[in-house]
Amino acid sequence: MKSKRNIIWIIIILIIGVYLFPSLKNRLAFAGGKPAVNERAPEFSLADLSGKNIHLSDFRGKVVLVNFWASWCPPCKMEIPGFQKIYETYKDKGFTVIGIATDDVSPSFIKDTGMAYPVALADDKVIRDYGNISGIPASFLVGRDGRLIKKVMGMYFEGALKSDVENALKSGK
């Protein structure tokens, strides 16, 4: 009987936590939302800062990190040097990064941060297609076959990304 009460209290605390801490709710929704791992990553056509369209399908056959970020977001800015390092290391081996900015980022910001990988501007459709992105950073690692390998809500640390990219490149998927 006592264990049943403990379970009830845990459920009540989780419910209250979800309403008091929206980020917890977002993380829970993201963890179970679409697109799911092993599903085909949603196609997109987004303008880069020069107005040229970037399509996910342009990178078919490569392992692609799709990263949602904003210039005002400290964790997003902290990820950029690691993403750039992994991009430089593996770009000739079949890997790329596509940064999808959720704010109006300036070309000078891109230059100042040293981002050499493609950067596009988010629209409502891509936000919706990738699970109604409501918290950033949010990253999706896509295999050579266009299927989602991994989703990361929050920072995608350099060591984890490096390991995931190496495994994806080896697997050929």
N, C-alpha and C positions, 0 to 999 in steps of 0.2 A: 504494500500500500504506500509506503514511504517513497519507494522508487518511482511510483506512478506520479506522486505529487512533484517530485523533483523534475520529471520529464515535463510536466505541465508548466512548471515555473520556467524551465529553460525555453519552452516554446513562447511563453508570454514575454520573456526578456528579448528573444529574437524579434518578435513582432514589434515591440516597442522600439527596439534598436533600429529596425528598418525605417520606421516613421520618424524617429528623431535624428537619424544619421542617413540622409539621402545617398551619400556616397556608398554606404553599405548596400543599400537597395540597388544602386547602379551596378555594383560589383556582382551581386547575386544574379541580377538580370543578365549581365554580360556573360557570366560563366555558363548559363544554360541557353543563351540566345542563338539566333542565326547570325551569320552562317556557322555551321557546326564543323568541327574538325573532320576531315575526310570528304567534306562536300566541296563542290566546285566554288572557288572564290567568285564573288559577284563581279561581273565586268563593269568597267566604268570608262567614261570619256570625260576628262577634266582638262581645263585650260591651265597651262603653266603660266609663269609670270610674264612671258612674252606673248601670250595669247595662243600659242601652239597647243593642240590637243594631245594629251597623253592617254593612251588606252592600256589597260592591263594586258590585253591580248597581244600588244606589241612586244611583250616580254615573255611570251610562251616559249617554253624550252629552258627558261632560266628559273632559278630560285629567287623569289622576290619578297622583300620585306615591305609591306604596306603599313606606313606609320602615320597615324592621325596625331597632330600636334598643333600648338599655337605659339606665337612669338612671346606672349606674355606668361607662359607656363614654365616655371623654374624646372620641374622634373623633365619636361620636354627638352629644354635647352641643355640639361645635363646629359641627355642621351646622345645628342648630336655628335660629339667627338668620337664616341665609341662606334656609332653607326658609320661615320665617315671612315674610320680606321678599318672596319670590317669590309666596307665597300671597296676601299682601295686595295685591300689584300686579296679579295675574291672576285672582283669585277671581271677579270680576264678568265676566270674559271667557271663563269655561268651564274653569277649572283649580282643582283642590283637592289637598290633601295628606292622606293617611291615615297617621298614625304608628301602628305596631304595636309596642307595648312587649313585650319578651321577659322583663321582670322585673315585680315588683309595684311599680309606680310610684304615687306618691301624688298626689292632686289638688294639693297645695301645690307639688310639683315642676313640674307643668304650668303653674300660675299663675306661679311664680317665673321660669320660662324664657320666658314670654310666648307659649306655644303656643296659638293661637286655632283651629287646625285640628283635625279629629277625631282622637282617640287611642283605640285599642282595645288590648285585652290579647290577646297571642298564645296560641294553643292548639297542641297537637301536630299537628293536621291542617293548619293554615295553614303551619306550619314545614315539614312534609313536602311539601305541595303546591307551595311556592315553592322547591323544590330542596334540602330538608333543610338549611335555614339553620343553619350552624354557626359563622359568623363575622359580626360586626356592626361597623359598619353595613352593611346591604345594601338596595339600592333598586331599584325596578321602576317604570319610567315606562310608563303604560298610555294608549293613545290613546282617542279618543272612541268608536271602534268596539269597544273592549274588548280589543284586541290589544296585546301587549307591544311597545313601541317600543325600549326600552333596559333593560339590566341593569347595575347598578354595584355591585361588591363593594368596600367601603371607602368613603371619603368621596366624596360627590357634591358637588363644589364649586359654589358659587353661580353663577359665570359660566357653567359648563357647563349647569347646570340651566336657567338663564334662556334660554340659546340653544335648548336642546332643547324647552322649553315653548313658546317663540315659534314654532319650526318646526312643532311638533305642532298648535298652534292655527291656524296658517296653512293647513296641509295639510288640515284638516278630518277627518283619520282618527281 
